[in-house]
Amino acid sequence: MPRALYLHIPFCPVICPYCNFHKMLRHQGLVGRYLDRLELEAESWYDRHPGSLDTIYFGGGTPSHLTDTELKRIVRLFERTWGWPARLETTIEADPLTFDPERLERWRALGVNRLSIGLQSTQDPVLRLLGRLHNGREGLEAISSALEAGYNVSADLITAVPGQDAARDLHALAATGVAHLSVYTLTVEPDTPFGRRGMRIDPEQEAADFELADTILSSYGYRRYEVSSHAKPGFESRHNQVYWHGEYYLALGPAAAAFVPLDGTPGVRLTNPPIKGWLRGDPPERHELTVEDFVLEMLMTGLRTQRGVDLKRLERRSGLPVESRYAPVIGPALERGLLILKERRLRATEAGLMRLNALLQKFFEA
């Protein structure tokens, strides 16, 4: 049974030029319609998948752009369905300018225990290029306030940005004492302002920043436990590991995707339409995973993690002899030092992580 839930809140105070998530500026009438539809969707999901939840994740968009009254309405919805807060971890994504110490106390009283703060950089020129409204000082003050309020805090950082000093950002964020850092390489998607401007990322800077993140953050006691995720021991994101290791999860909101059990298959992925169709009640797009689909997804996500892929468990869940089926890919990758196979657990080396996209492509081609 699914014990994790993702809630997509698409409203943002500003549309960043690099972002290709489903998002929009808010206006009161639209938020009200969103909340009305959310209640109907949640009650329908709860009828099919009742019980308590281990993790709840409010993502976006900018969930903290909702008012306290709007957030309380969502909390009441959970209280009368799965229960609130989640048993292990309740996360809300937050923009640095959407909270102050008083608001942090109110969120704590509501039951939120983890904040994921969209900092992106500590350097003002970089933040301006990324279209962010806060400056470096305000971002660091937001982290300090959240830590003082007792939250488990994660901060986001984007690297490979033209003109950025990645080492400066990494040292500044690590020095705050935040327990978790998500370090993403800037990607330029076609249907974004950056994409339409023809912005390009320097692959050498991308590779250098990737290595730099691990070098600097490990010196502060962080461990890279997933390609983009670094944590102090015991502070890894419980919710995100649900995705990476093939567990089932529910999803609410426009463009949100769930993965739930389905007899006779490894599971079914249900992806909601964008907000116009979602508000109308249009059904989600349905994709029943084949055994091959499921195995490839587990390789694709599991190899991104330090934990890797438990081949014995994957073969038990899928019925596919993974090791022999993909021997033409696994064997050469082991010889080249890109993968390690120990006690039937397959994981990528540091060299393998650097070449992970090309390596995964070989699994798909096979």
VOGU-3710 file (C-alpha; in Angstrom, 3 decimals, decimal comma):
1> mpralylhip> 0,000/0,000/0,000  1,255/3,534/-0,714  2,531/5,253/2,418  3,869/8,439/0,811  2,025/11,337/-0,809  3,131/14,217/-3,003  0,951/17,332/-3,251  1,645/19,708/-6,126  0,948/23,383/-5,374  1,642/25,222/-8,645
11> fcpvicpycn> 1,490/28,860/-7,516  4,639/31,013/-7,537  5,446/34,643/-6,663  7,561/34,834/-9,854  8,229/32,561/-12,828  11,951/31,740/-12,908  13,504/31,596/-16,399  15,043/28,132/-15,901  12,005/26,358/-14,444  10,031/23,836/-16,503
21> fhkmlrhqgl> 7,772/22,568/-13,711  4,016/23,090/-13,922  3,612/26,498/-12,287  1,765/29,816/-12,565  1,219/33,123/-10,832  -1,575/33,034/-8,279  -4,801/34,955/-8,108  -7,426/34,499/-5,442  -10,155/33,006/-7,600  -7,823/30,390/-9,062
31> vgryldrlel> -6,478/29,353/-5,662  -10,024/28,924/-4,367  -10,947/26,686/-7,310  -7,717/24,739/-6,791  -8,576/24,049/-3,142  -12,133/23,005/-4,001  -10,898/20,522/-6,613  -8,140/19,286/-4,289  -10,701/18,267/-1,692  -12,651/16,181/-4,211
41> eaeswydrhp> -9,488/14,529/-5,524  -8,138/13,721/-2,061  -11,402/12,156/-0,906  -11,504/10,008/-4,053  -7,928/8,809/-3,515  -8,554/8,127/0,163  -11,541/5,916/-0,645  -9,221/3,713/-2,736  -6,071/3,968/-0,608  -6,918/4,622/3,059
51> gsldtiyfgg> -4,575/4,374/6,018  -1,862/6,556/7,491  1,104/8,055/5,655  4,816/7,887/6,448  5,728/10,959/4,401  3,897/13,965/2,951  5,656/16,359/0,586  4,236/19,727/-0,504  6,066/20,626/-3,721  5,592/23,149/-6,464
61> gtpshltdte> 5,523/25,768/-7,569  6,000/27,484/-4,255  3,802/25,923/-1,552  4,824/28,603/0,944  3,224/31,174/-1,387  -0,153/30,003/-0,041  -1,553/31,953/2,891  -1,768/30,387/6,342  -5,544/30,160/5,934  -5,130/28,257/2,666
71> lkrivrlfer> -2,533/25,931/4,178  -4,798/25,265/7,164  -7,574/24,250/4,804  -5,248/21,642/3,268  -4,200/20,433/6,732  -7,861/19,973/7,713  -8,341/17,950/4,517  -5,552/15,585/5,567  -6,874/15,403/9,117  -10,169/13,971/7,888
81> twgwparlet> -8,521/11,546/5,445  -5,048/10,011/5,905  -4,238/11,940/9,071  -1,845/14,787/9,756  1,105/15,135/10,066  2,810/12,185/8,394  4,304/9,588/10,703  7,950/10,198/9,723  8,381/13,350/7,648  6,189/16,278/6,562
91> tieadpltfd> 7,967/18,605/4,119  7,028/21,919/2,565  9,039/23,677/-0,142  9,551/27,339/0,706  10,869/30,494/-0,917  13,140/32,580/1,376  10,903/35,655/1,113  7,665/33,859/2,009  8,318/33,314/5,709  9,651/34,972/8,836
101> perlerwral> 10,232/33,592/12,364  6,569/34,102/13,326  5,313/32,213/10,283  7,797/29,428/10,899  6,321/28,974/14,374  2,831/28,748/12,891  3,944/26,081/10,428  5,572/24,117/13,237  2,324/24,312/15,171  0,542/22,939/12,093
111> gvnrlsiglq> 2,827/19,903/12,085  5,413/20,670/9,386  8,831/19,353/10,465  10,988/19,679/7,332  11,601/22,698/5,091  13,124/22,567/1,630  14,300/26,131/0,939  14,804/27,242/-2,658  17,966/29,257/-2,151  19,719/28,450/-5,499
121> stqdpvlrll> 22,775/30,649/-4,784  24,260/33,039/-2,231  25,647/35,392/-4,912  23,523/38,368/-5,936  24,527/38,456/-9,638  23,726/34,734/-9,958  20,378/35,171/-8,222  19,476/38,025/-10,554  20,370/35,908/-13,591  18,192/33,091/-12,237
131> grlhngregl> 15,281/35,485/-11,789  15,129/35,080/-8,021  13,563/37,829/-5,897  15,752/37,380/-2,810  19,393/38,344/-2,424  22,184/36,290/-0,882  21,863/37,812/2,578  18,109/37,204/2,684  18,570/33,595/1,627  21,105/32,843/4,341
141> eaissaleag> 18,957/34,625/6,944  16,000/32,447/5,924  18,053/29,300/6,529  19,218/30,616/9,896  15,619/31,381/10,946  14,431/27,903/9,948  17,251/26,216/11,859  16,568/28,320/14,947  12,896/27,336/14,733  13,906/23,679/15,002
151> ynvsadlita> 13,224/22,456/11,474  15,030/19,726/9,594  16,226/22,013/6,778  17,240/21,250/3,219  18,526/23,965/0,889  18,649/23,911/-2,908  21,686/25,091/-4,854  22,045/25,374/-8,629  25,546/25,003/-10,117  27,115/25,507/-13,566
161> vpgqdaardl> 25,481/28,940/-13,797  27,456/31,336/-16,014  29,536/33,665/-13,822  29,024/31,616/-10,664  31,729/30,784/-8,120  30,376/27,380/-7,105  32,973/26,870/-4,369  31,879/30,092/-2,680  28,243/28,969/-2,703  29,064/25,492/-1,416
171> halaatgvah> 31,195/26,787/1,468  28,590/29,414/2,397  25,750/26,916/2,546  27,708/24,214/4,349  28,800/26,755/6,949  25,170/27,341/7,942  25,015/23,836/9,405  21,989/22,883/7,311  21,598/19,087/7,387  20,711/18,509/3,730
181> lsvytltvep> 21,753/20,126/0,456  20,293/19,424/-2,977  22,850/20,496/-5,582  21,446/20,596/-9,101  23,229/21,386/-12,334  21,486/24,138/-14,260  19,629/22,540/-17,153  18,222/24,534/-20,043  14,886/23,136/-21,226  13,557/24,232/-24,639
191> dtpfgrrgmr> 10,223/25,596/-23,422  11,652/28,035/-20,857  12,884/31,627/-21,164  16,487/30,370/-20,914  15,808/27,852/-23,666  14,209/30,427/-25,938  17,202/32,726/-25,409  19,538/29,961/-26,522  21,477/29,822/-23,257  24,144/27,102/-23,173
201> idpeqeaadf> 25,804/25,351/-20,236  29,561/24,796/-20,294  30,023/20,998/-19,948  33,469/21,459/-18,412  32,083/23,758/-15,727  29,224/21,299/-15,173  31,643/18,411/-14,590  33,979/20,500/-12,438  31,131/21,739/-10,229  29,793/18,188/-9,837
211> eladtilssy> 33,138/16,997/-8,484  33,592/20,162/-6,428  30,280/19,613/-4,641  31,356/16,219/-3,368  34,865/17,392/-2,425  33,739/20,452/-0,478  30,622/19,035/1,138  32,309/15,818/2,265  34,833/17,976/4,155  31,882/19,367/6,158
221> gyrryevssh> 30,516/15,904/6,973  27,961/15,543/4,184  27,587/12,356/2,176  26,397/12,268/-1,421  23,662/9,643/-1,140  22,103/10,445/-4,526  23,521/12,228/-7,566  22,126/15,620/-6,513  21,568/15,024/-2,786  24,024/15,473/0,083
231> akpgfesrhn> 23,113/14,935/3,727  24,537/14,678/7,196  24,100/11,106/8,508  20,461/10,450/9,397  19,077/13,465/7,518  18,493/11,927/4,104  15,106/12,743/2,577  12,786/9,879/3,454  10,201/10,966/0,910  12,516/11,150/-2,097
241> qvywhgeyyl> 13,876/7,684/-1,389  10,382/6,351/-2,015  10,743/7,447/-5,657  14,302/6,259/-6,092  13,754/2,745/-4,747  10,458/1,825/-6,378  7,983/2,182/-3,537  4,371/3,181/-4,206  3,123/6,727/-3,614  0,030/8,856/-4,063
251> algpaaaafv> -0,142/12,263/-5,724  -2,559/15,186/-5,666  -2,782/18,342/-7,740  -2,297/19,378/-11,376  0,447/17,523/-13,290  1,227/15,358/-10,234  2,124/11,708/-10,858  1,285/8,738/-8,613  2,615/5,178/-8,689  0,201/2,619/-7,248
261> pldgtpgvrl> -0,227/-1,172/-7,223  -2,105/-2,921/-10,019  -2,754/-6,668/-10,084  -0,786/-8,492/-12,748  1,746/-5,668/-13,264  4,535/-4,040/-11,255  2,250/-0,992/-10,918  0,504/1,821/-12,752  1,611/5,437/-13,119  -1,198/7,990/-13,095
271> tnppikgwlr> -0,261/11,506/-14,233  -2,734/14,336/-13,761  -3,382/16,841/-16,548  -2,271/20,495/-16,250  -4,448/22,779/-14,194  -7,186/23,564/-16,736  -7,971/19,913/-17,350  -7,423/19,011/-13,711  -9,938/21,642/-12,552  -12,469/20,178/-15,007
281> gdpperhelt> -11,946/16,766/-13,474  -10,307/15,264/-16,557  -8,859/11,805/-15,802  -5,132/11,241/-15,355  -2,962/9,766/-18,071  -2,553/6,069/-17,308  0,580/4,032/-17,936  0,670/0,421/-16,810  4,301/-0,512/-16,335  5,527/-3,675/-17,989
291> vedfvlemlm> 8,161/-5,759/-16,259  10,807/-4,237/-18,545  9,519/-0,714/-17,834  9,735/-1,275/-14,107  13,214/-2,807/-14,160  14,599/-0,004/-16,319  13,042/2,643/-14,053  14,553/1,002/-10,983  17,967/0,890/-12,642  17,607/4,499/-13,769
301> tglrtqrgvd> 16,694/5,833/-10,318  18,491/3,324/-8,089  21,869/3,768/-9,752  21,648/7,479/-8,958  21,876/6,571/-5,266  24,668/5,441/-2,978  22,457/2,536/-1,927  22,257/1,300/-5,504  19,931/-1,435/-6,752  19,237/-4,614/-4,802
311> lkrlerrsgl> 19,126/-7,052/-7,719  17,722/-9,877/-5,630  14,786/-7,725/-4,493  14,268/-6,326/-7,984  14,181/-9,810/-9,513  11,730/-10,936/-6,842  9,416/-7,983/-7,551  9,675/-8,164/-11,330  10,202/-11,846/-12,063  12,941/-10,847/-14,524
321> pvesryapvi> 16,501/-12,256/-14,174  18,025/-8,777/-14,228  21,665/-9,740/-13,877  21,644/-12,167/-16,808  19,220/-10,095/-18,910  21,537/-7,059/-18,799  24,860/-8,905/-18,588  26,099/-7,318/-21,865  25,827/-3,908/-20,151  26,733/-4,794/-16,565
331> gpalerglli> 29,834/-6,864/-17,425  31,708/-4,189/-19,415  30,680/-1,472/-16,918  32,159/-3,542/-14,065  35,392/-4,011/-16,024  35,632/-0,267/-16,743  35,108/0,632/-13,075  31,762/2,354/-13,689  29,703/-0,103/-11,621  30,306/-2,216/-8,522
341> lkerrlrate> 28,428/-5,459/-7,850  28,719/-6,745/-4,286  26,385/-9,228/-2,606  23,991/-8,761/-5,529  23,745/-5,010/-4,978  24,627/-2,976/-8,057  25,759/0,624/-7,676  27,640/3,265/-9,613  31,170/4,352/-8,744  32,125/8,033/-8,745
351> aglmrlnall> 33,301/7,575/-12,332  30,007/5,876/-13,117  27,996/8,745/-11,679  29,894/11,142/-13,925  28,874/9,050/-16,946  25,518/7,882/-15,662  23,349/9,169/-18,517  25,449/7,371/-21,124  25,512/4,227/-18,986  21,741/4,220/-18,514
361> qkffea> 21,271/4,680/-22,247  23,026/1,349/-22,771  20,504/-0,380/-20,488  17,650/1,089/-22,518  19,287/0,081/-25,809  19,741/-3,463/-24,524
//
